[in-house]
Amino acid sequence: MKPGRFKQLWGVKYGLFTAAEWKALVRKARSQPELRTAIAERYPNLPVGNQSEEMVAELYRNSRDAWADTGLVGTALRKIQQFFEALGNGFKGQGFLSAGQVMERIANGTVGGRGPDGGASANRDARSESEMVGVSRKSWQSMLVRLLQGDKTLSPDLLVGKVGPILSGIGVPTGRIYMRGSKIQTVLKKHKDAHEAIMRLPELLDDPEVVIQQNRQDSDYRIVTSARTAAGHPIIANLKVEGETSRGQPGRIVMTVYGWNDAERGLSNAIRAGKLAYMRDESVVLRLLGSKGDAPLNLS
């Protein structure tokens, strides 16, 4: 399959699916009581339409028998497969990594250098690196409490952790990740839906759902986390790779954290521009590309 072939799917009236195919997928997913119950328990606060998107994503990932369906459901599932095959082909040689490739690089000891293939300093012990990240995670929430209490002895830059295997695998240089205390207070004041994400920030950065290259003056990577707003939008963190702390120390800086209300369009644009650097798995991208309600996916 040619790298750009999946673009042919963007021009049809309903995007990746026809309206009939999307409705067939939703009906198929919602006809499975175990799947419906599991999604309802996992995402109790999501609207029905968003839960339908989650069910379709799980149907694609787990119900391989449905792929043999000769009707609309099978056709739609095979379209998804073709899309991700083309997506993977399109990003070969462009630094794109899947979760499986990151894990392979960890096993081979090639994660840890500056570039996608590691480097001279890459053969480090992944377990000890993880343990160092864990140390900062344990103290993160206590630092947040001190910040909110106005502790004057607290550093103006809070240590979130160290660059983990996934970010290192896509080329983020190893080192410490900071977020300025003043920025944390701004986020907590302006983005109430991001409160939980701030509390869980170290673990969310360790295991992102998607990472997008930005190459902006104020941000190099948009990290899509597994945290969600009350409306079901993903929480993102913008990371500056060659940043500075408030005291002028070099480091990786979390510039801001907030809900990404336009994730579908933003991710579609990133895919078209070749800016997708990492995805945890296909179902995650499928969820993020899902339109609101029972509408079909739209990549046009």
N, C-alpha and C positions, 0 to 999 in steps of 0.2 A: 504494500500500500504506500502510495506516495505521501511525503510528509504533510502536504497541504490539502490532502483529499477531503478531510473532514470539513473543510470550509464549504463544500457543496451542501452540507446540511444546514448551513446558516441562512440560505436564501429562500427556503420554502416558507409558506405562509405562517406556519405555527412553530418555526424553529426546528429543533431536533426531532420532535414528534408531531404527528397530526393530532388534532383535537380528539379524534376517535381513539387513537393509540394511547394517549395519556389517560383518557377515561377508562380504557380497558386495563391499563396498568394499576390504576387506583382501585378499580373493582376487584382485580385479582389479589392485590395486597390486602385489602380490607376484608376479603372473604376468608382470610386465615386467622382464626381466633387467637392463636398463640402469638402471632406476629403483632396483631392489633393490641393485645393486652400488654406485650413487652414494650411497645413504643409508648403507649399511654402511661405506663409506670415510669419509663425512663424520662419522658418529657411531659409531665402532667400539666404544665402551664402553657404549652404551645396550643395555638388555635387548631381546629380540626384540619384546616387546609395544610398547615405546616406539618402536622402529624402524618398526613397522607404522603407528603414528600419523603418523610423519614421511612415510612413503610415501603415505598417504592424503592428507595435506596437499599433497604435490607432485602427486599425481594430480589433485586439484581445481584446482591452479593452472596446470598445464601440459597436461593431456590433455583439451582442449576437445572432441575427437571423442567422448569417452566420455559427454559430456552428452546426446548424441542417443540413447543407449541407452534402449530402451523397458522394460527390466527394472528390477531393484532398484538397480543401480549408477546408472543415469540418474536414478531417483527420488531417491536419496540426494544426489546432486550438486546437483540442482535445489533440494532442501531447504536445502543450505548456501548456495546463491546467494540464496534468498529470505530466509534469516536475515540475511545481510550487507546486503542491500538494506534490510530493515527496521531493522537496526542503524544504518545511515547515516541513514535518514529520522528515526529516533527521536532522533538527536543533533543534527540540524540546528537551529541557533540556540542550542545549549547550549555552544558553544566547542569542540566536538569537531573534530579535524583528522586527516586521513589524511596519509600520506607525500606523496602527490601534491599536496595542498593546501599543505603546507609548502614543497615545492619551487617551486610557483607563486608563493608569497609571497616567496621568496628572489629569484626572477627579477624580480618586480615591485618589489623593494626595500622591501617592507612589513614584513619581519621585523626586529625589533630594538627596537621600542617595548615599553611595559609591557604593553599589552593584546593580545588576539588579532589586532587589526588594526594592530598596530605603533603608531606615534606620531610625534611631531615629530622624534624622534631616530632614526627607523627607517631613513632612507635612508642607510645606511652601506654601505661596500664589504664584501660578504660574504667576499670572498677575503682581505682584510686581517684580518677578524675570525677567519677560520679559521687564518690564519698565527699570530695571537697565541695561539690555543688550542694550536697545534702547538708553540710555544716551551715552554710549561709541560709538554707531554707528553714532550718530549725530556729534561727534567730530572726528571720525576716519579720514575722508577725510581732515579735516583741519590740523590734525597732519601729514598726509602724505605730504601736501603742505609745512609745516614747515620743515619736514625732507629733502625734496628735495631742499629747499632754504638754507639748511645748518644751521638752527637755533641751536646754541650751548646750549641754555637753555632747549632744548627738552630732555626728558629722553631717554636713549639709548634703552629702551624697550618700545614699543608702546602697549598700552592696546587695544586689539581687542574687548574684551567684557567678559562676564561670560559664563560658561558652561550652555548651554541651555537644554531644556527638553529632546531632542532626545539623545544628547550625555550623559546626566545624566542617561537616561533610560537604556543605554547599559553598564553602569558601570563606566563612566568617573567621577572622584570625582568632586564635586562642587568646584568652585573657579574661579579665573580670568584666562583669556587666553591672553598671550602676544606673540608678534613677535618682534625679535630684529631689530632695525633700519638698522643695517649693512646687515642683511639677506634680508630685504625688498629691499634695494638698489641693492644687488646682483641679486635678482629675476628680478627686473625691467630692469637690464642691460642684463641679459642672456636669459630671457624668455619673449620676447615682446608680445607673445600671452597671457601672464598672467596679463597684465596691468589692464584690466578691472576687472579681478577676485580680484586683490589686492584692488582695489577701493571698491569692494563690499564684501570684506572678512567677515565682521561681519554677514551680512545677509546670506551669503552662508554657513557659519558654523552652523547657526541656523537651516537651512533646507536642509540638505544634501540629495543627491539621494541614495547613498550607503555608508556604513561604513564597512571597512575591518580591522580585527585584524592583526597586524603585529608582535608585540613582538620582535622588533629589538632594538638594543642598541640605535639607534638614532630616533626611531619612534615606537609608540605603536599602532597608528591607521592611516589608509589611508582613508581620507575623500574625497569621489567623489562628487564634486559639480555640480550644474546645468550649470555652465559656460563652454564654449566650445572654442577651438582654431579655427583659420580660416579654418583648415582642418576638423573640426568637432570632434576632440578628446576632451574628458572630461578634465577639469582642476581639479587637485587634490591638497589637502593640507595634509601634514604629521604632525601628532600631537604627541608630547611627553607628557605623562601624568604627570610623576613625574620629571619635568624639573626644570631648574633654570634660572632666569634672569641673565643678565650680572653682576648684583650686588649681586648675590647669593641668591635671594629671591625664595622660592618655587612657582611654578605655572605651568599651562598647557602652553606648548610652541609650537607655529606653527614653525616647523623646516624649511619648504620650501613650495613653491607653483609652480606648473608647469603643462604642458600638458602631459597627460598620453597617449602616442602614441600606447601602446600595451595593451589597456584596455580589449580587447576580451580575449586574452590569460591569462592576469593577473587575471581577474575576474573568468574565468573558473578554474584556479588553486586554487583560494581562496575558491570556492565552494567545490571543491574536498577535500581540506584540512580542511573543516569545519571552515573557518575563516570569513565567512560572518556574521557580527554582526547586520546589519540593512539594510533594503531596503524600500524606500518610497512606491513603489508599483511594481507590476509585470512587467508592461510595461517598467519601467525604466531599469530593469535588461535585459529585452528582447532587448531593444535598444543597451545596452552596449555589449551584446553578439553577436550582428548582425555583420556578415562579411561585408567587403567592397564590394561595387557594388551590383549586383543581386545574389551573391552567397548565399547558405543556411547558417543558423547558424551552427557553428562547435564547438562542445564541446569535440572533441576527442583529 
